[in-house]
Amino acid sequence: MVVGLQYLTLPWLDIAFIVNQVAQRLTAPTHYDMCAIKGIFWYLKGTLFCGLTFHRDLDLHLLAYSDIGWATDVTTCRSITSSCVFLGRNLISWTAKKQSVMSHSNAESK
């Protein structure tokens, strides 16, 4: 079920974070993980006809934001980097990535 949900993160990007969290716990899944998976499927069933709306905009300026949270993942104490890109007022790209190494101070994570 989790592998199928990973394929569904392409058209439904709003579930990417929670599917990633559930996939990380597959080595020792619990009853709560199964409840989370069922909850994701209920969410998808309820949002079948929802989607992103793109607005026609004459002012096509590119605007990007980024952020890093130092040791924000409470389970691994790793930093999470995130960013989003707008074209006009339309969100066209976003990402959140857990860093591969753990930093010991704020100066090292910048």
Jmol script that loads the backbone (N, CA, C; Angstrom):
load data "model"
ATOM      1  N   MET A   1       0.816  -1.194   0.000  1.00  0.00           N
ATOM      2  CA  MET A   1       0.000   0.000   0.000  1.00  0.00           C
ATOM      3  C   MET A   1       0.861   1.259   0.000  1.00  0.00           C
ATOM      4  N   VAL A   2       1.978   1.216   0.737  1.00  0.00           N
ATOM      5  CA  VAL A   2       2.835   2.396   0.812  1.00  0.00           C
ATOM      6  C   VAL A   2       3.521   2.652  -0.529  1.00  0.00           C
ATOM      7  N   VAL A   3       3.905   1.592  -1.237  1.00  0.00           N
ATOM      8  CA  VAL A   3       4.511   1.773  -2.559  1.00  0.00           C
ATOM      9  C   VAL A   3       3.503   2.413  -3.509  1.00  0.00           C
ATOM     10  N   GLY A   4       2.261   1.997  -3.447  1.00  0.00           N
ATOM     11  CA  GLY A   4       1.218   2.621  -4.255  1.00  0.00           C
ATOM     12  C   GLY A   4       1.018   4.082  -3.889  1.00  0.00           C
ATOM     13  N   LEU A   5       1.091   4.392  -2.593  1.00  0.00           N
ATOM     14  CA  LEU A   5       0.970   5.782  -2.166  1.00  0.00           C
ATOM     15  C   LEU A   5       2.142   6.623  -2.651  1.00  0.00           C
ATOM     16  N   GLN A   6       3.331   6.020  -2.729  1.00  0.00           N
ATOM     17  CA  GLN A   6       4.481   6.765  -3.241  1.00  0.00           C
ATOM     18  C   GLN A   6       4.278   7.151  -4.700  1.00  0.00           C
ATOM     19  N   TYR A   7       3.655   6.296  -5.492  1.00  0.00           N
ATOM     20  CA  TYR A   7       3.334   6.663  -6.870  1.00  0.00           C
ATOM     21  C   TYR A   7       2.278   7.767  -6.910  1.00  0.00           C
ATOM     22  N   LEU A   8       1.375   7.787  -5.946  1.00  0.00           N
ATOM     23  CA  LEU A   8       0.326   8.807  -5.918  1.00  0.00           C
ATOM     24  C   LEU A   8       0.837  10.171  -5.477  1.00  0.00           C
ATOM     25  N   THR A   9       2.066  10.250  -4.965  1.00  0.00           N
ATOM     26  CA  THR A   9       2.590  11.555  -4.578  1.00  0.00           C
ATOM     27  C   THR A   9       2.919  12.417  -5.796  1.00  0.00           C
ATOM     28  N   LEU A  10       2.960  11.841  -6.988  1.00  0.00           N
ATOM     29  CA  LEU A  10       3.192  12.662  -8.187  1.00  0.00           C
ATOM     30  C   LEU A  10       1.982  13.536  -8.512  1.00  0.00           C
ATOM     31  N   PRO A  11       0.764  12.990  -8.625  1.00  0.00           N
ATOM     32  CA  PRO A  11      -0.367  13.894  -8.863  1.00  0.00           C
ATOM     33  C   PRO A  11      -0.870  14.589  -7.602  1.00  0.00           C
ATOM     34  N   TRP A  12      -0.675  14.000  -6.428  1.00  0.00           N
ATOM     35  CA  TRP A  12      -1.115  14.592  -5.165  1.00  0.00           C
ATOM     36  C   TRP A  12       0.101  14.913  -4.321  1.00  0.00           C
ATOM     37  N   LEU A  13       0.725  16.048  -4.597  1.00  0.00           N
ATOM     38  CA  LEU A  13       1.946  16.412  -3.884  1.00  0.00           C
ATOM     39  C   LEU A  13       1.701  16.774  -2.423  1.00  0.00           C
ATOM     40  N   ASP A  14       0.462  17.052  -2.050  1.00  0.00           N
ATOM     41  CA  ASP A  14       0.183  17.418  -0.669  1.00  0.00           C
ATOM     42  C   ASP A  14       0.314  16.242   0.292  1.00  0.00           C
ATOM     43  N   ILE A  15       0.380  15.021  -0.197  1.00  0.00           N
ATOM     44  CA  ILE A  15       0.537  13.862   0.688  1.00  0.00           C
ATOM     45  C   ILE A  15       1.982  13.374   0.749  1.00  0.00           C
ATOM     46  N   ALA A  16       2.897  14.039   0.050  1.00  0.00           N
ATOM     47  CA  ALA A  16       4.275  13.561  -0.052  1.00  0.00           C
ATOM     48  C   ALA A  16       4.946  13.456   1.310  1.00  0.00           C
ATOM     49  N   PHE A  17       4.746  14.429   2.190  1.00  0.00           N
ATOM     50  CA  PHE A  17       5.426  14.411   3.485  1.00  0.00           C
ATOM     51  C   PHE A  17       4.964  13.238   4.342  1.00  0.00           C
ATOM     52  N   ILE A  18       3.658  13.057   4.477  1.00  0.00           N
ATOM     53  CA  ILE A  18       3.165  11.993   5.354  1.00  0.00           C
ATOM     54  C   ILE A  18       3.468  10.611   4.781  1.00  0.00           C
ATOM     55  N   VAL A  19       3.438  10.467   3.459  1.00  0.00           N
ATOM     56  CA  VAL A  19       3.797   9.179   2.852  1.00  0.00           C
ATOM     57  C   VAL A  19       5.270   8.889   3.109  1.00  0.00           C
ATOM     58  N   ASN A  20       6.119   9.906   3.048  1.00  0.00           N
ATOM     59  CA  ASN A  20       7.536   9.726   3.349  1.00  0.00           C
ATOM     60  C   ASN A  20       7.723   9.301   4.799  1.00  0.00           C
ATOM     61  N   GLN A  21       6.971   9.908   5.723  1.00  0.00           N
ATOM     62  CA  GLN A  21       7.078   9.539   7.133  1.00  0.00           C
ATOM     63  C   GLN A  21       6.663   8.084   7.369  1.00  0.00           C
ATOM     64  N   VAL A  22       5.591   7.656   6.727  1.00  0.00           N
ATOM     65  CA  VAL A  22       5.127   6.267   6.879  1.00  0.00           C
ATOM     66  C   VAL A  22       6.121   5.306   6.236  1.00  0.00           C
ATOM     67  N   ALA A  23       6.677   5.669   5.086  1.00  0.00           N
ATOM     68  CA  ALA A  23       7.626   4.793   4.393  1.00  0.00           C
ATOM     69  C   ALA A  23       8.899   4.593   5.212  1.00  0.00           C
ATOM     70  N   GLN A  24       9.305   5.586   5.989  1.00  0.00           N
ATOM     71  CA  GLN A  24      10.503   5.454   6.815  1.00  0.00           C
ATOM     72  C   GLN A  24      10.309   4.469   7.952  1.00  0.00           C
ATOM     73  N   ARG A  25       9.072   4.183   8.307  1.00  0.00           N
ATOM     74  CA  ARG A  25       8.795   3.285   9.428  1.00  0.00           C
ATOM     75  C   ARG A  25       8.423   1.869   8.983  1.00  0.00           C
ATOM     76  N   LEU A  26       8.680   1.509   7.739  1.00  0.00           N
ATOM     77  CA  LEU A  26       8.272   0.202   7.223  1.00  0.00           C
ATOM     78  C   LEU A  26       9.064  -0.962   7.800  1.00  0.00           C
ATOM     79  N   THR A  27      10.215  -0.709   8.374  1.00  0.00           N
ATOM     80  CA  THR A  27      10.990  -1.820   8.932  1.00  0.00           C
ATOM     81  C   THR A  27      10.319  -2.414  10.168  1.00  0.00           C
ATOM     82  N   ALA A  28       9.600  -1.580  10.916  1.00  0.00           N
ATOM     83  CA  ALA A  28       8.880  -2.068  12.097  1.00  0.00           C
ATOM     84  C   ALA A  28       7.534  -1.352  12.189  1.00  0.00           C
ATOM     85  N   PRO A  29       6.592  -1.661  11.282  1.00  0.00           N
ATOM     86  CA  PRO A  29       5.305  -0.949  11.289  1.00  0.00           C
ATOM     87  C   PRO A  29       4.458  -1.322  12.511  1.00  0.00           C
ATOM     88  N   THR A  30       3.676  -0.360  12.959  1.00  0.00           N
ATOM     89  CA  THR A  30       2.797  -0.569  14.108  1.00  0.00           C
ATOM     90  C   THR A  30       1.341  -0.374  13.676  1.00  0.00           C
ATOM     91  N   HIS A  31       0.447  -0.569  14.614  1.00  0.00           N
ATOM     92  CA  HIS A  31      -0.975  -0.354  14.370  1.00  0.00           C
ATOM     93  C   HIS A  31      -1.242   1.107  13.987  1.00  0.00           C
ATOM     94  N   TYR A  32      -0.513   2.033  14.596  1.00  0.00           N
ATOM     95  CA  TYR A  32      -0.686   3.454  14.299  1.00  0.00           C
ATOM     96  C   TYR A  32      -0.265   3.785  12.869  1.00  0.00           C
ATOM     97  N   ASP A  33       0.757   3.081  12.365  1.00  0.00           N
ATOM     98  CA  ASP A  33       1.178   3.292  10.979  1.00  0.00           C
ATOM     99  C   ASP A  33       0.079   2.852  10.015  1.00  0.00           C
ATOM    100  N   MET A  34      -0.560   1.727  10.316  1.00  0.00           N
ATOM    101  CA  MET A  34      -1.663   1.259   9.471  1.00  0.00           C
ATOM    102  C   MET A  34      -2.831   2.232   9.512  1.00  0.00           C
ATOM    103  N   CYS A  35      -3.099   2.798  10.682  1.00  0.00           N
ATOM    104  CA  CYS A  35      -4.151   3.811  10.788  1.00  0.00           C
ATOM    105  C   CYS A  35      -3.794   5.051   9.983  1.00  0.00           C
ATOM    106  N   ALA A  36      -2.517   5.415   9.966  1.00  0.00           N
ATOM    107  CA  ALA A  36      -2.087   6.570   9.176  1.00  0.00           C
ATOM    108  C   ALA A  36      -2.267   6.295   7.687  1.00  0.00           C
ATOM    109  N   ILE A  37      -1.939   5.085   7.250  1.00  0.00           N
ATOM    110  CA  ILE A  37      -2.107   4.723   5.842  1.00  0.00           C
ATOM    111  C   ILE A  37      -3.583   4.772   5.452  1.00  0.00           C
ATOM    112  N   LYS A  38      -4.450   4.227   6.309  1.00  0.00           N
ATOM    113  CA  LYS A  38      -5.890   4.284   6.035  1.00  0.00           C
ATOM    114  C   LYS A  38      -6.377   5.731   5.990  1.00  0.00           C
ATOM    115  N   GLY A  39      -5.838   6.568   6.873  1.00  0.00           N
ATOM    116  CA  GLY A  39      -6.210   7.979   6.885  1.00  0.00           C
ATOM    117  C   GLY A  39      -5.814   8.693   5.603  1.00  0.00           C
ATOM    118  N   ILE A  40      -4.664   8.320   5.044  1.00  0.00           N
ATOM    119  CA  ILE A  40      -4.231   8.916   3.778  1.00  0.00           C
ATOM    120  C   ILE A  40      -5.209   8.531   2.673  1.00  0.00           C
ATOM    121  N   PHE A  41      -5.610   7.266   2.639  1.00  0.00           N
ATOM    122  CA  PHE A  41      -6.570   6.838   1.616  1.00  0.00           C
ATOM    123  C   PHE A  41      -7.921   7.538   1.784  1.00  0.00           C
ATOM    124  N   TRP A  42      -8.374   7.746   3.023  1.00  0.00           N
ATOM    125  CA  TRP A  42      -9.621   8.482   3.251  1.00  0.00           C
ATOM    126  C   TRP A  42      -9.482   9.924   2.774  1.00  0.00           C
ATOM    127  N   TYR A  43      -8.312  10.518   3.023  1.00  0.00           N
ATOM    128  CA  TYR A  43      -8.063  11.891   2.569  1.00  0.00           C
ATOM    129  C   TYR A  43      -8.125  11.964   1.044  1.00  0.00           C
ATOM    130  N   LEU A  44      -7.484  11.008   0.369  1.00  0.00           N
ATOM    131  CA  LEU A  44      -7.487  10.999  -1.099  1.00  0.00           C
ATOM    132  C   LEU A  44      -8.898  10.825  -1.644  1.00  0.00           C
ATOM    133  N   LYS A  45      -9.683   9.968  -0.997  1.00  0.00           N
ATOM    134  CA  LYS A  45     -11.056   9.757  -1.446  1.00  0.00           C
ATOM    135  C   LYS A  45     -11.878  11.038  -1.323  1.00  0.00           C
ATOM    136  N   GLY A  46     -11.634  11.808  -0.283  1.00  0.00           N
ATOM    137  CA  GLY A  46     -12.386  13.035  -0.069  1.00  0.00           C
ATOM    138  C   GLY A  46     -11.916  14.215  -0.902  1.00  0.00           C
ATOM    139  N   THR A  47     -10.727  14.121  -1.492  1.00  0.00           N
ATOM    140  CA  THR A  47     -10.181  15.257  -2.252  1.00  0.00           C
ATOM    141  C   THR A  47      -9.976  14.920  -3.726  1.00  0.00           C
ATOM    142  N   LEU A  48     -10.743  13.986  -4.257  1.00  0.00           N
ATOM    143  CA  LEU A  48     -10.579  13.593  -5.662  1.00  0.00           C
ATOM    144  C   LEU A  48     -10.798  14.751  -6.627  1.00  0.00           C
ATOM    145  N   PHE A  49     -11.694  15.650  -6.299  1.00  0.00           N
ATOM    146  CA  PHE A  49     -12.036  16.724  -7.232  1.00  0.00           C
ATOM    147  C   PHE A  49     -11.416  18.060  -6.836  1.00  0.00           C
ATOM    148  N   CYS A  50     -10.423  18.035  -5.967  1.00  0.00           N
ATOM    149  CA  CYS A  50      -9.702  19.249  -5.579  1.00  0.00           C
ATOM    150  C   CYS A  50      -8.395  19.313  -6.357  1.00  0.00           C
ATOM    151  N   GLY A  51      -7.905  20.496  -6.591  1.00  0.00           N
ATOM    152  CA  GLY A  51      -6.646  20.632  -7.312  1.00  0.00           C
ATOM    153  C   GLY A  51      -6.124  22.050  -7.245  1.00  0.00           C
ATOM    154  N   LEU A  52      -4.969  22.272  -7.846  1.00  0.00           N
ATOM    155  CA  LEU A  52      -4.374  23.603  -7.905  1.00  0.00           C
ATOM    156  C   LEU A  52      -5.017  24.401  -9.017  1.00  0.00           C
ATOM    157  N   THR A  53      -5.204  25.664  -8.764  1.00  0.00           N
ATOM    158  CA  THR A  53      -5.748  26.564  -9.769  1.00  0.00           C
ATOM    159  C   THR A  53      -4.631  27.484 -10.245  1.00  0.00           C
ATOM    160  N   PHE A  54      -4.446  27.563 -11.548  1.00  0.00           N
ATOM    161  CA  PHE A  54      -3.456  28.466 -12.117  1.00  0.00           C
ATOM    162  C   PHE A  54      -4.172  29.668 -12.694  1.00  0.00           C
ATOM    163  N   HIS A  55      -3.708  30.844 -12.320  1.00  0.00           N
ATOM    164  CA  HIS A  55      -4.318  32.087 -12.749  1.00  0.00           C
ATOM    165  C   HIS A  55      -3.541  32.669 -13.928  1.00  0.00           C
ATOM    166  N   ARG A  56      -4.263  33.208 -14.896  1.00  0.00           N
ATOM    167  CA  ARG A  56      -3.621  33.905 -16.003  1.00  0.00           C
ATOM    168  C   ARG A  56      -3.113  35.230 -15.459  1.00  0.00           C
ATOM    169  N   ASP A  57      -1.844  35.468 -15.641  1.00  0.00           N
ATOM    170  CA  ASP A  57      -1.213  36.641 -15.073  1.00  0.00           C
ATOM    171  C   ASP A  57      -0.325  37.292 -16.121  1.00  0.00           C
ATOM    172  N   LEU A  58      -0.466  38.575 -16.329  1.00  0.00           N
ATOM    173  CA  LEU A  58       0.379  39.272 -17.292  1.00  0.00           C
ATOM    174  C   LEU A  58       1.764  39.543 -16.735  1.00  0.00           C
ATOM    175  N   ASP A  59       1.865  39.671 -15.436  1.00  0.00           N
ATOM    176  CA  ASP A  59       3.150  39.935 -14.787  1.00  0.00           C
ATOM    177  C   ASP A  59       3.788  38.608 -14.380  1.00  0.00           C
ATOM    178  N   LEU A  60       4.595  38.038 -15.249  1.00  0.00           N
ATOM    179  CA  LEU A  60       5.205  36.734 -14.978  1.00  0.00           C
ATOM    180  C   LEU A  60       6.597  36.905 -14.367  1.00  0.00           C
ATOM    181  N   HIS A  61       6.637  37.314 -13.130  1.00  0.00           N
ATOM    182  CA  HIS A  61       7.913  37.411 -12.439  1.00  0.00           C
ATOM    183  C   HIS A  61       8.145  36.132 -11.631  1.00  0.00           C
ATOM    184  N   LEU A  62       9.391  35.720 -11.546  1.00  0.00           N
ATOM    185  CA  LEU A  62       9.761  34.510 -10.826  1.00  0.00           C
ATOM    186  C   LEU A  62      10.186  34.899  -9.421  1.00  0.00           C
ATOM    187  N   LEU A  63       9.604  34.253  -8.426  1.00  0.00           N
ATOM    188  CA  LEU A  63       9.882  34.566  -7.031  1.00  0.00           C
ATOM    189  C   LEU A  63      10.126  33.257  -6.288  1.00  0.00           C
ATOM    190  N   ALA A  64      11.231  33.197  -5.547  1.00  0.00           N
ATOM    191  CA  ALA A  64      11.580  31.966  -4.831  1.00  0.00           C
ATOM    192  C   ALA A  64      11.855  32.275  -3.363  1.00  0.00           C
ATOM    193  N   TYR A  65      11.447  31.375  -2.496  1.00  0.00           N
ATOM    194  CA  TYR A  65      11.701  31.462  -1.061  1.00  0.00           C
ATOM    195  C   TYR A  65      12.384  30.174  -0.625  1.00  0.00           C
ATOM    196  N   SER A  66      13.279  30.290   0.344  1.00  0.00           N
ATOM    197  CA  SER A  66      13.904  29.091   0.907  1.00  0.00           C
ATOM    198  C   SER A  66      14.086  29.284   2.402  1.00  0.00           C
ATOM    199  N   ASP A  67      14.199  28.170   3.111  1.00  0.00           N
ATOM    200  CA  ASP A  67      14.326  28.210   4.555  1.00  0.00           C
ATOM    201  C   ASP A  67      15.067  26.959   5.005  1.00  0.00           C
ATOM    202  N   ILE A  68      15.810  27.084   6.072  1.00  0.00           N
ATOM    203  CA  ILE A  68      16.433  25.912   6.682  1.00  0.00           C
ATOM    204  C   ILE A  68      16.093  25.934   8.167  1.00  0.00           C
ATOM    205  N   GLY A  69      15.655  24.817   8.658  1.00  0.00           N
ATOM    206  CA  GLY A  69      15.356  24.686  10.080  1.00  0.00           C
ATOM    207  C   GLY A  69      16.430  23.826  10.723  1.00  0.00           C
ATOM    208  N   TRP A  70      17.166  24.378  11.667  1.00  0.00           N
ATOM    209  CA  TRP A  70      18.262  23.650  12.276  1.00  0.00           C
ATOM    210  C   TRP A  70      17.727  22.621  13.256  1.00  0.00           C
ATOM    211  N   ALA A  71      18.026  21.350  13.019  1.00  0.00           N
ATOM    212  CA  ALA A  71      17.639  20.220  13.882  1.00  0.00           C
ATOM    213  C   ALA A  71      16.135  20.190  14.122  1.00  0.00           C
ATOM    214  N   THR A  72      15.338  20.421  13.075  1.00  0.00           N
ATOM    215  CA  THR A  72      13.885  20.477  13.232  1.00  0.00           C
ATOM    216  C   THR A  72      13.220  19.112  13.220  1.00  0.00           C
ATOM    217  N   ASP A  73      13.881  18.096  12.684  1.00  0.00           N
ATOM    218  CA  ASP A  73      13.304  16.756  12.720  1.00  0.00           C
ATOM    219  C   ASP A  73      13.570  16.167  14.095  1.00  0.00           C
ATOM    220  N   VAL A  74      12.515  15.993  14.882  1.00  0.00           N
ATOM    221  CA  VAL A  74      12.682  15.577  16.272  1.00  0.00           C
ATOM    222  C   VAL A  74      13.163  14.134  16.422  1.00  0.00           C
ATOM    223  N   THR A  75      12.953  13.300  15.402  1.00  0.00           N
ATOM    224  CA  THR A  75      13.374  11.904  15.532  1.00  0.00           C
ATOM    225  C   THR A  75      14.853  11.709  15.232  1.00  0.00           C
ATOM    226  N   THR A  76      15.417  12.482  14.303  1.00  0.00           N
ATOM    227  CA  THR A  76      16.819  12.291  13.924  1.00  0.00           C
ATOM    228  C   THR A  76      17.699  13.500  14.224  1.00  0.00           C
ATOM    229  N   CYS A  77      17.122  14.610  14.658  1.00  0.00           N
ATOM    230  CA  CYS A  77      17.837  15.863  14.935  1.00  0.00           C
ATOM    231  C   CYS A  77      18.577  16.397  13.717  1.00  0.00           C
ATOM    232  N   ARG A  78      18.058  16.125  12.538  1.00  0.00           N
ATOM    233  CA  ARG A  78      18.669  16.641  11.314  1.00  0.00           C
ATOM    234  C   ARG A  78      17.929  17.888  10.861  1.00  0.00           C
ATOM    235  N   SER A  79      18.623  18.714  10.108  1.00  0.00           N
ATOM    236  CA  SER A  79      18.031  19.941   9.596  1.00  0.00           C
ATOM    237  C   SER A  79      17.163  19.636   8.383  1.00  0.00           C
ATOM    238  N   ILE A  80      16.149  20.462   8.185  1.00  0.00           N
ATOM    239  CA  ILE A  80      15.258  20.309   7.038  1.00  0.00           C
ATOM    240  C   ILE A  80      15.320  21.597   6.224  1.00  0.00           C
ATOM    241  N   THR A  81      15.641  21.454   4.934  1.00  0.00           N
ATOM    242  CA  THR A  81      15.689  22.573   4.016  1.00  0.00           C
ATOM    243  C   THR A  81      14.427  22.544   3.178  1.00  0.00           C
ATOM    244  N   SER A  82      13.792  23.709   3.007  1.00  0.00           N
ATOM    245  CA  SER A  82      12.583  23.764   2.199  1.00  0.00           C
ATOM    246  C   SER A  82      12.628  24.995   1.302  1.00  0.00           C
ATOM    247  N   SER A  83      11.897  24.919   0.201  1.00  0.00           N
ATOM    248  CA  SER A  83      11.822  26.053  -0.718  1.00  0.00           C
ATOM    249  C   SER A  83      10.538  25.972  -1.525  1.00  0.00           C
ATOM    250  N   CYS A  84      10.130  27.114  -2.061  1.00  0.00           N
ATOM    251  CA  CYS A  84       8.986  27.169  -2.964  1.00  0.00           C
ATOM    252  C   CYS A  84       9.251  28.242  -4.013  1.00  0.00           C
ATOM    253  N   VAL A  85       8.710  28.020  -5.217  1.00  0.00           N
ATOM    254  CA  VAL A  85       8.929  28.917  -6.342  1.00  0.00           C
ATOM    255  C   VAL A  85       7.575  29.313  -6.922  1.00  0.00           C
ATOM    256  N   PHE A  86       7.390  30.603  -7.137  1.00  0.00           N
ATOM    257  CA  PHE A  86       6.175  31.150  -7.722  1.00  0.00           C
ATOM    258  C   PHE A  86       6.490  31.753  -9.083  1.00  0.00           C
ATOM    259  N   LEU A  87       5.603  31.559 -10.031  1.00  0.00           N
ATOM    260  CA  LEU A  87       5.646  32.254 -11.316  1.00  0.00           C
ATOM    261  C   LEU A  87       4.405  33.130 -11.351  1.00  0.00           C
ATOM    262  N   GLY A  88       4.598  34.441 -11.184  1.00  0.00           N
ATOM    263  CA  GLY A  88       3.464  35.323 -10.966  1.00  0.00           C
ATOM    264  C   GLY A  88       2.887  35.019  -9.597  1.00  0.00           C
ATOM    265  N   ARG A  89       1.610  34.700  -9.525  1.00  0.00           N
ATOM    266  CA  ARG A  89       1.017  34.303  -8.243  1.00  0.00           C
ATOM    267  C   ARG A  89       0.714  32.810  -8.190  1.00  0.00           C
ATOM    268  N   ASN A  90       1.282  32.043  -9.127  1.00  0.00           N
ATOM    269  CA  ASN A  90       1.063  30.600  -9.191  1.00  0.00           C
ATOM    270  C   ASN A  90       2.246  29.848  -8.596  1.00  0.00           C
ATOM    271  N   LEU A  91       1.967  28.966  -7.665  1.00  0.00           N
ATOM    272  CA  LEU A  91       2.999  28.108  -7.093  1.00  0.00           C
ATOM    273  C   LEU A  91       3.333  27.033  -8.114  1.00  0.00           C
ATOM    274  N   ILE A  92       4.606  26.965  -8.551  1.00  0.00           N
ATOM    275  CA  ILE A  92       4.973  25.998  -9.577  1.00  0.00           C
ATOM    276  C   ILE A  92       5.917  24.913  -9.078  1.00  0.00           C
ATOM    277  N   SER A  93       6.550  25.137  -7.925  1.00  0.00           N
ATOM    278  CA  SER A  93       7.466  24.123  -7.410  1.00  0.00           C
ATOM    279  C   SER A  93       7.653  24.322  -5.910  1.00  0.00           C
ATOM    280  N   TRP A  94       7.773  23.197  -5.188  1.00  0.00           N
ATOM    281  CA  TRP A  94       8.105  23.268  -3.776  1.00  0.00           C
ATOM    282  C   TRP A  94       8.842  21.997  -3.399  1.00  0.00           C
ATOM    283  N   THR A  95       9.661  22.103  -2.361  1.00  0.00           N
ATOM    284  CA  THR A  95      10.443  20.962  -1.923  1.00  0.00           C
ATOM    285  C   THR A  95      10.747  21.081  -0.433  1.00  0.00           C
ATOM    286  N   ALA A  96      10.942  19.960   0.193  1.00  0.00           N
ATOM    287  CA  ALA A  96      11.414  19.883   1.575  1.00  0.00           C
ATOM    288  C   ALA A  96      12.335  18.682   1.641  1.00  0.00           C
ATOM    289  N   LYS A  97      13.542  18.885   2.156  1.00  0.00           N
ATOM    290  CA  LYS A  97      14.528  17.805   2.164  1.00  0.00           C
ATOM    291  C   LYS A  97      15.230  17.742   3.514  1.00  0.00           C
ATOM    292  N   LYS A  98      15.311  16.537   4.045  1.00  0.00           N
ATOM    293  CA  LYS A  98      16.054  16.311   5.276  1.00  0.00           C
ATOM    294  C   LYS A  98      17.535  16.186   4.906  1.00  0.00           C
ATOM    295  N   GLN A  99      18.386  16.909   5.613  1.00  0.00           N
ATOM    296  CA  GLN A  99      19.818  16.877   5.316  1.00  0.00           C
ATOM    297  C   GLN A  99      20.394  15.501   5.639  1.00  0.00           C
ATOM    298  N   SER A 100      21.409  15.096   4.884  1.00  0.00           N
ATOM    299  CA  SER A 100      21.971  13.753   5.048  1.00  0.00           C
ATOM    300  C   SER A 100      22.911  13.640   6.245  1.00  0.00           C
ATOM    301  N   VAL A 101      23.434  14.752   6.725  1.00  0.00           N
ATOM    302  CA  VAL A 101      24.325  14.719   7.885  1.00  0.00           C
ATOM    303  C   VAL A 101      23.746  15.574   8.991  1.00  0.00           C
ATOM    304  N   MET A 102      24.126  15.255  10.219  1.00  0.00           N
ATOM    305  CA  MET A 102      23.639  16.014  11.378  1.00  0.00           C
ATOM    306  C   MET A 102      24.696  17.037  11.759  1.00  0.00           C
ATOM    307  N   SER A 103      24.309  18.291  11.878  1.00  0.00           N
ATOM    308  CA  SER A 103      25.246  19.332  12.280  1.00  0.00           C
ATOM    309  C   SER A 103      25.185  19.513  13.802  1.00  0.00           C
ATOM    310  N   HIS A 104      26.313  19.917  14.376  1.00  0.00           N
ATOM    311  CA  HIS A 104      26.377  20.050  15.827  1.00  0.00           C
ATOM    312  C   HIS A 104      26.172  21.476  16.299  1.00  0.00           C
ATOM    313  N   SER A 105      26.181  22.441  15.374  1.00  0.00           N
ATOM    314  CA  SER A 105      25.928  23.811  15.760  1.00  0.00           C
ATOM    315  C   SER A 105      25.232  24.537  14.620  1.00  0.00           C
ATOM    316  N   ASN A 106      24.671  25.675  14.929  1.00  0.00           N
ATOM    317  CA  ASN A 106      23.968  26.468  13.939  1.00  0.00           C
ATOM    318  C   ASN A 106      24.920  26.991  12.867  1.00  0.00           C
ATOM    319  N   ALA A 107      26.155  27.298  13.215  1.00  0.00           N
ATOM    320  CA  ALA A 107      27.124  27.824  12.257  1.00  0.00           C
ATOM    321  C   ALA A 107      27.467  26.780  11.189  1.00  0.00           C
ATOM    322  N   GLU A 108      27.484  25.504  11.556  1.00  0.00           N
ATOM    323  CA  GLU A 108      27.810  24.455  10.597  1.00  0.00           C
ATOM    324  C   GLU A 108      26.676  24.196   9.620  1.00  0.00           C
ATOM    325  N   SER A 109      25.442  24.488   9.986  1.00  0.00           N
ATOM    326  CA  SER A 109      24.316  24.166   9.124  1.00  0.00           C
ATOM    327  C   SER A 109      24.027  25.229   8.071  1.00  0.00           C
ATOM    328  N   LYS A 110      24.652  26.377   8.170  1.00  0.00           N
ATOM    329  CA  LYS A 110      24.388  27.461   7.209  1.00  0.00           C
ATOM    330  C   LYS A 110      25.134  27.268   5.921  1.00  0.00           C
TER     331      LYS A 110
END
end "model"
wireframe off; spacefill off
backbone 0.3
color backbone group
